[in-house]
């Protein structure tokens, strides 16, 4: 091995360690010049948040499989932003679509998404007749021969030929006094040493329940998708159980005062999905966060 190759090999070993000295998340949006290197030969997990706001949608890609968490609203503007995200990712189909709860800003967009990126299977966490939003989407999927499956608390979804990526389903749906938001299904995604928690719209009752009685997989996550579009502060015990290094909010900028005040008080770095096509990549050892280029004419 010549000296240049030896130095390159050494750099690839050292840079990830340096990056992890201050945590597992390298935020190139805040610090674009920070050096990093993924592990040589590692498969990369990619999480992209379209520039939706006051609604949820996340696109996860790994080893040729694509999973979408929630489908945002059916509005033309939000669906165009999702279409642009899919185009930027070069994704032309969704293998699995997952719905955290059947509010319109999480489920109504799936039929429009199916028109541009056919959905292979829809996973539901609420009964098919729960409300009119659910009924309408179920009817559409049935008419278009899209299989529907139900998942519940404690189940584990996987991605990858060797099931390297796991998504633990967490849902507190047994207490009927909980609002539909509090019954949102959460997903804890784990790949190697890295984690990200998708929280749907869980509010105070669910947060308290999780803090007092954590699921077997725990709540600890490097990155937090802030619940309910960043509208309110998090309960102390819930936040401390997660202890994130970074959070992303997807609310309209004028409705996130509660969430913004909370994360600033905690000195927690945060991102707003509306400001850019936010991409999070990991090799299982580090997270690298940046903006994926897209047509930002909207």
C-alpha positions in Angstrom: 0.0 0.0 0.0 1.5 3.4 -1.0 1.6 6.3 1.4 -1.4 8.1 -0.2 -3.6 5.0 0.1 -2.5 4.4 3.7 -3.3 8.0 4.7 -6.8 7.7 3.0 -7.5 4.5 4.9 -6.4 6.1 8.1 -8.6 9.1 7.4 -11.7 6.9 6.8 -11.1 5.3 10.2 -10.4 8.5 12.1 -13.0 10.9 10.8 -16.1 9.0 12.0 -14.5 8.8 15.5 -13.8 12.6 15.4 -17.4 13.2 14.3 -18.7 11.2 17.1 -16.7 13.0 19.8 -19.4 15.5 20.2 -22.3 13.2 19.3 -23.6 11.0 16.6 -25.3 13.7 14.4 -23.3 15.7 11.8 -25.5 18.6 10.9 -24.2 20.0 7.6 -27.1 22.4 7.5 -25.7 24.2 10.5 -22.0 23.5 9.8 -21.4 22.7 6.1 -17.7 22.2 6.4 -17.6 19.5 9.1 -15.6 16.5 7.7 -17.2 13.1 7.8 -16.9 9.7 6.1 -19.4 6.7 6.1 -18.0 3.3 6.8 -16.5 1.9 3.6 -18.9 -0.6 1.9 -21.8 0.1 4.4 -25.4 0.3 3.1 -26.8 3.7 3.7 -30.2 4.3 5.3 -31.9 7.5 4.1 -34.7 9.5 5.7 -36.2 12.4 3.8 -38.8 14.9 5.1 -40.6 16.6 2.3 -41.3 20.4 2.8 -44.8 19.8 4.1 -46.0 21.8 7.1 -48.8 21.3 9.6 -49.0 17.7 8.3 -46.7 14.6 8.4 -44.8 12.8 5.8 -41.4 11.0 5.9 -39.8 8.9 3.2 -37.4 6.1 4.3 -35.2 4.2 1.8 -32.8 1.3 2.5 -31.4 -1.5 0.4 -33.9 -0.9 -2.5 -37.0 -0.7 -0.3 -39.0 2.5 0.4 -41.3 3.1 3.4 -43.4 6.2 3.8 -44.7 7.3 7.2 -47.9 9.2 6.8 -49.1 10.9 3.7 -49.8 14.5 4.6 -52.9 16.4 3.4 -54.6 15.9 0.1 -54.0 19.6 -0.8 -52.4 20.2 -4.2 -49.6 22.2 -2.6 -48.6 19.6 0.0 -48.9 16.8 -2.6 -46.7 18.7 -5.1 -44.0 19.0 -2.4 -44.1 15.3 -1.7 -43.9 14.6 -5.5 -40.9 16.8 -5.7 -39.3 15.0 -2.8 -39.9 11.6 -4.5 -38.5 13.0 -7.7 -35.4 14.3 -6.0 -34.9 10.8 -4.4 -35.6 9.1 -7.7 -38.3 7.1 -6.0 -41.1 5.8 -8.3 -43.0 3.5 -5.9 -43.7 3.1 -2.2 -43.3 -0.5 -1.0 -45.0 0.1 2.3 -47.1 3.1 3.5 -47.6 3.4 7.3 -50.3 5.6 8.9 -49.8 6.7 12.5 -53.4 7.8 13.0 -56.3 8.8 10.7 -56.3 12.6 10.9 -56.6 14.3 7.6 -53.1 15.8 7.8 -51.6 12.3 8.1 -53.7 10.0 5.9 -55.7 12.0 3.3 -52.7 12.3 0.9 -52.1 8.6 0.3 -54.5 8.3 -2.7 -52.7 11.2 -4.5 -49.3 9.7 -3.7 -50.4 6.4 -5.1 -51.0 8.1 -8.5 -47.4 9.2 -8.8 -45.6 6.4 -6.7 -47.8 3.3 -6.5 -48.2 2.0 -2.9 -47.5 -1.7 -2.5 -49.1 -2.1 0.9 -50.8 0.1 3.5 -50.3 -0.5 7.2 -53.0 0.8 9.5 -53.0 1.2 13.3 -56.7 2.1 13.7 -59.8 0.3 12.7 -60.8 0.7 9.0 -64.1 2.3 10.0 -62.6 4.7 12.6 -63.6 7.9 10.9 -64.5 9.3 7.5 -60.9 9.9 6.5 -60.0 6.3 7.2 -63.1 5.0 5.4 -62.3 7.1 2.3 -58.6 6.0 2.1 -59.5 2.3 2.7 -62.1 2.4 0.0 -59.6 3.9 -2.5 -57.0 1.3 -1.6 -59.5 -1.5 -2.1 -60.6 -0.1 -5.4 -57.0 -0.1 -6.5 -56.1 -3.5 -5.2 -53.6 -2.2 -2.6 -53.3 -4.7 0.3 -54.1 -3.4 3.7 -52.6 -4.8 6.9 -53.1 -3.9 10.6 -50.2 -3.5 13.0 -50.3 -2.7 16.7 -48.2 -2.0 19.8 -45.1 -4.3 20.1 -44.9 -5.3 16.5 -41.6 -4.9 14.7 -41.3 -3.9 11.0 -38.0 -4.4 9.1 -36.2 -3.2 6.1 -33.3 -4.9 4.2 -32.6 -8.4 3.0 -31.2 -9.3 6.4 -33.7 -7.2 8.3 -31.0 -4.9 9.4 -33.3 -2.0 9.9 -36.0 -2.3 12.6 -39.0 -0.2 13.3 -40.7 -0.8 16.7 -44.4 0.0 16.8 -45.5 1.8 20.0 -49.1 2.7 20.5 -51.2 3.5 23.6 -54.6 2.7 22.2 -56.2 0.8 25.1 -57.3 3.9 27.1 -60.4 5.2 25.3 -60.1 8.5 27.2 -57.0 9.3 25.1 -57.6 11.6 22.1 -56.9 10.3 18.6 -53.6 12.2 18.8 -52.6 10.5 22.0 -53.4 7.1 20.4 -51.0 7.9 17.5 -48.6 5.0 16.8 -45.0 5.9 17.2 -42.1 4.2 15.4 -38.6 3.8 16.8 -36.3 3.2 13.8 -32.9 1.5 14.6 -30.1 0.8 12.2 -26.9 -0.3 13.8 -26.1 2.1 16.6 -28.3 4.9 15.3 -32.0 5.7 16.0 -34.7 8.1 15.1 -38.1 8.4 16.8 -41.3 9.2 14.8 -43.9 10.4 17.3 -47.0 11.1 15.2 -49.1 13.6 17.2 -48.8 12.2 20.7 -49.8 14.8 23.3 -49.5 15.0 27.1 -51.5 11.9 28.2 -49.5 9.6 25.9 -46.2 11.3 26.7 -46.9 10.8 30.4 -47.8 7.2 29.8 -44.6 6.5 27.9 -42.5 8.3 30.5 -44.0 6.2 33.4 -44.2 2.9 31.5 -41.6 2.9 28.7 -41.9 0.2 26.0 -39.4 -2.7 26.0 -37.4 -1.1 23.2 -37.1 2.1 25.1 -37.5 5.6 23.8 -33.9 6.8 23.5 -33.2 8.3 20.0 -30.5 10.3 18.4 -33.1 12.3 16.3 -36.7 13.2 17.3 -39.5 14.0 14.9 -41.2 16.5 17.2 -44.8 15.5 17.8 -47.9 17.4 16.7 -46.0 19.7 14.3 -44.0 21.5 17.1 -47.0 23.2 18.6 -46.4 22.6 22.3 -43.7 21.8 24.8 -42.9 18.2 25.6 -43.4 16.6 29.0 -40.1 16.5 31.0 -40.1 12.7 31.5 -40.9 12.0 27.9 -38.2 14.3 26.6 -35.6 13.0 29.1 -36.3 9.4 28.1 -35.6 10.3 24.4 -32.7 12.6 25.1 -32.3 13.5 21.4 -29.3 15.3 19.8 -31.5 16.9 17.1 -35.2 17.4 16.4 -37.1 18.2 13.3 -40.5 20.1 13.3 -43.0 20.1 10.5 -45.4 22.8 11.5 -46.2 26.1 9.9 -43.6 28.6 11.1 -46.3 30.7 12.9 -47.7 27.9 15.0 -44.5 26.4 16.5 -43.9 28.9 19.2 -44.4 26.4 22.0 -42.0 23.8 20.5 -39.4 26.4 19.5 -39.4 27.9 23.0 -39.0 24.4 24.5 -36.0 23.3 22.3 -34.3 26.6 22.8 -34.6 26.3 26.5 -33.1 22.8 26.3 -30.3 24.0 23.9 -31.5 21.3 21.5 -30.6 21.8 17.8 -33.7 21.9 15.6 -34.7 22.0 12.0 -37.9 23.0 10.2 -38.9 20.8 7.3 -40.5 23.7 5.5 -37.1 25.4 5.0 -35.6 22.6 2.9 -35.8 19.1 1.7 -34.3 17.7 4.8 -32.2 14.5 4.4 -30.8 12.3 7.1 -28.4 9.5 6.2 -26.7 6.9 8.3 -24.3 4.0 7.9 -25.4 2.7 11.3 -22.6 4.7 13.0 -23.1 8.3 12.3 -26.0 10.5 11.1 -25.3 13.1 8.4 -28.0 15.7 7.9 -28.2 18.0 4.9 -30.7 19.4 2.3 -31.3 17.3 -0.8 -31.5 19.6 -3.9 -34.9 20.0 -5.5 -37.0 22.4 -7.5 -38.0 24.9 -4.8 -40.3 27.0 -7.0 -43.2 26.3 -4.6 
